[in-house]
């Protein structure tokens, strides 16, 4: 079991609780070792929590004449210069007690970083130096967690990390500790406050932990005769145990041995609670894998291909990384970079994720569900304004909300139909009763594009694996589908591939065709000509920016790359930072006007229960602003109009030269390679990429195949360094695959 | 301006700040009166915050030789017996200072409820009685807020409510104060903590307020030389001002006059911040109304019918009530009962809303966006399990997630098509290349039903206002549409209305037909026969439970009322408590099996980016459990299988007798009346109900029309008392309408 101990603002020391837990664990039969880790200590060396735990647990072992002997150590790893002056050594060991033949227990106490002044760590760093970056500190902690644990049963090794100050006290870098330790998401014990006012402080500290995605397994507090535990249990609806310790003697000379004796049973319960919570957690994670295949029905998934052991158990995400539970590897969590950007929707950095979480709590508490038609509330209007000033700038003036890209497309089509009728009244007389029957609307769309799964959206895509009779017997394919020229890189050079035939038309611009077994870049010039020609002919143009919108291609709107604007456009996916479903269809005022009438029946009679829901609009407003805030997004170019190059040009070049690579595409946050296949194993049903992707998961990269195409997709905040690491690993795995395939071909 | 002053756990008294604000406000030119309200005081009378404010402000007026004179009063409204023993009187008044001709200011201090012992209010009540219910306390506060304010400019009257203890300290009833005062959602000033550990306590308190939907306008703390304000500003990203007061003298005999002098400029800034925030808030609410009609595109709304002044500005919701901002009525907020249940999705009580808010923060922080296909995470599995044990019990074994009712229906259709093909292989040979062309799938559906706005879902509804050429030119209407027998109440008696023709079929069961201009109850027996006949003929049956699911009709699933089960069913709306979009399509294992194959192309190739998103599944799991928890839902019958009668039978009867009522329907949480019309003004486009609904808004009821049908829809937790009030008001307004129409007809 691994736990972190946190405190509300309280006079009850976390360290007392740590010592109590440690001695209770080490006194019991099974556990063989206990690691106590104090990553950050100020007021050192006069205050040293690890020394306190070390001494008290040894004393208790002696006092209680334990049958096991105890080998305890205390180690100080890194000390500021000011603190170092007062320190004599950095390691101490004691062996105490024990009856012959009963074996040995180990207590390993460590202070990782220490400063002299008894102030908040960030202030101590400011005043006496010795700063440590968040990542460095986390690496130090992680090293301790697994040190000497090899070969031991997980339930027999305990680690306890004690934080400094309150839950939201700053760490050495200034990052709040609740944010700092979040990547580990270790279950928590919360030391609450038994004093007057302590109910409030304890509840608030608990909520701060929950707002970071932590699980709290128990609350412990000191009895001050105010029955604070009752109020806390009521707040927690008995979902957590609240333990009460006897009052702590105020006399500083008291060695607390009697208090520990009095508290013995409470600590024994606490230990038991922690142990059960640990087992239940592991069991739950195991069960998830076992049950998932039995009751879930995954989208776009042939269940026969997913045996139980291949199901990925995701415990949590922090920024770009999933924490994946690996049952086969001793129940550890591994971090995997989400390289498919969660079906192309993932946006936030770790800190934006936490901000969004707080905003989601706020929006739900403030608004719950609010009706939208004929009403207005702040998030809906703010979101609409940001869209019109951003992706819709210069052309759009109306915002229609729906739930996903597919519905946004259906709405767009309905708008386009009406606009066409209006603009072409001369040729379409709808007052004629028979006119309806004789008009057949068709869209002009690009072959290979994909605009959603609902029937209306599907009708706007060319026949494909997704539209066949077995999938969608109602599909007709109501379009003229154009095969566009595409761009790709091959052996370090950009090429253009011309289609066999070229025709003209009006609808559905994707800068990248995706979905149909690949990701290809369509010639922007071709698209621009198409758009302008349609608009000249009074054919309304829809941009499907569900995938391309919000920096996916390195600019806020792909329209910027085409140098032309649509009449209608659809957005979803990155719109909310990937946190919550929401979609919008933007339109020009001219489109909107064609629905104005003195009859309700001419209004756009389309809507969803959650239209412009407050949480979605709140998330969208925050995300849209964050993506283009140069203080928050280090990837922005100085003028703030585009993302810098994220994928290292040299590495990209090198990959494009590899004989296993047929062609390659890179733009904005997207990098994709098409693998050479031997003929039949190409397209959406291809399985050739699967083995490479399995290997990449071992490298900590979670990617998904699109037939014989492998793509890596990062977020608007992803660092070029991280992306280079992805490319290096990918190159390595492709090369490995190529070599083993070539050799087996011999 | 009205504010509430809250505190993190801190030694800095909120009352000091209150006194500072009060004197700063009263010293300035414009404001004429200041109300200080202390709703809950313990340790009384030796502690009396209102007396402190009263005395200090008077003293400061004298000391500063203010030109205005001050008439100050202190009033104690309700005192526990134990406290009463020590009190001499409950009212005191002082008049101080002033130069002739400069006029008078008023300071009105009030303690509303006081207890003797200096403990948390809920403990004081336990120990010395004098309990006060939340609603009673809120009424007392509300009365004070508006007392003596008539005719005054809003910006010149100030009210400040000072809470007791910390943000989450219990009030007299045990309800946490942050929850207790939530219906008012008054902007907050937070007193933070400048001591060691104070950063954490202040941040946590701030987050507790945000998690209740409060807006904080400023943080104030005492300088302890630790620069806590810097860390707080960094956390707040400078979105809020953090003000620092000089250290408060610890000497209890100090009258603090010098400290107030030193703090003068800080309080002046704070007052200015509070004033600006107030004006900005009012301006923002005004702007919302002004801008909404310009840039939003509302669903199902003819914009020409919604002039600016008819736009409803919703500031927030708490449980079943919207807080609506009324600009025309002196910028007040009024509460309106959400009687359309927010397009039939609203579920939570006020306390469930806050729980859901915390869960939403947690889920976003823990998961952000996670990939679903081939993966599993706790909320997705828990939600699926609860569905299969609940609405899917006894028949369903697979859960497919999507975003809304419309997509859930499209998924259901795809499932049904495949199942039909599989079950009828003998008649459908799809290996035959030409078979596809010759098979034309049609659904059997009920006339007047509505299953969503996307094309596939629309194809399953009979021709209607929504499917016409102007709305959806691609609509064909791929069904056999049956006109079912319906049930309704008329003049106190239930009747059955038989359709002109009766035919047989297989698909889309709504217990209530909604959408098409009305809400009628369809004969359950008819539906059961239809279902059984279809299943006998191997025609898969889909239940559209998007509207009816989760207690809408008084039972968890409407299938319980039909006494038969489907092969596939769709759920959305109340699924998540109305907090966040999510939909599911449940299916039997037999349906699922028809997608198993060794080819990916035979899998169900349908999915949305947000499939089974963690926040949605978390909200659904919590809501499903809450609805049927008898400890939480007082409307459940003792066996927990149904809701008790919510609508008073006698009142319903009376309404059905009214000559303006054509017929009436009542079931579960739904009550609907069809108004008598004079022929032409019926159906979806009818406007007859509009004037009645406008009147109901003045009564605090937010309802929406469905043509000539008025419906009231409450949530699973709504109290029968509240619902009776709705019925009484409705009856009154219908009667009023009837009389004015009859007389105008004379």
Interface residues (C-beta under 8 A of the other chain):
Chain A: X8 X9 X118 X119 X120 X122 X123 X165 X166 X167 X168 X169 X170 X174 X176 X182 X185 X193 X196 X197 X198 X199 X200 X201 X203 X204 X205 X207 X208 X210 X211 X212 X213 X226 X227 X231 X234 X235 X284 X288 X289 X291 X292 X294 X295 X296 X297 X298 X299 X300 X301 X302 X303 X304 X305 X306 X310 X311 X312 X313 X314 X315 X316 X317 X318 X319 X322 X338 X340 X342 X343 X344 X345 X346 X348 X353 X354 X356 X357 X358 X360 X361 X362 X363 X364 X365 X366 X367 X368 X369 X370 X371 X372 X373 X374 X375 X376 X377 X378 X380 X381 X384 X385 X388 X397 X398 X399 X400 X401 X403 X404 X405 X406 X407 X410 X413 X414 X417 X418 X421 X430 X436 X439 X441 X453 X454 X455 X456 X457 X459 X465 X466 X468 X469 X470 X471 X472 X473 X474 X478 X572 X573 X578 X579 X580 X581 X582 X587 X592 X595 X596 X597 X598 X599 X600 X601 X602 X603 X604 X605 X606 X607 X608 X609 X610 X611 X612 X613 X615 X616 X684 X685 X702 X704
Chain B: X8 X9 X118 X119 X120 X122 X123 X165 X166 X167 X168 X169 X170 X174 X176 X182 X185 X193 X196 X197 X198 X199 X200 X201 X203 X204 X205 X207 X208 X210 X211 X212 X213 X226 X227 X231 X234 X235 X284 X288 X289 X291 X292 X294 X295 X296 X297 X298 X299 X300 X301 X302 X303 X304 X305 X306 X310 X311 X312 X313 X314 X315 X316 X317 X318 X319 X322 X338 X340 X342 X343 X344 X345 X346 X348 X353 X354 X356 X357 X358 X360 X361 X362 X363 X364 X365 X366 X367 X368 X369 X370 X371 X372 X373 X374 X375 X376 X377 X378 X380 X381 X384 X385 X388 X397 X398 X399 X400 X401 X403 X404 X405 X406 X407 X410 X413 X414 X417 X418 X421 X430 X436 X439 X441 X453 X454 X455 X456 X457 X459 X465 X466 X468 X469 X470 X471 X472 X473 X474 X478 X572 X573 X578 X579 X580 X581 X582 X587 X592 X595 X596 X597 X598 X599 X600 X601 X602 X603 X604 X605 X606 X607 X608 X609 X610 X611 X612 X613 X615 X616 X684 X685 X702 X704
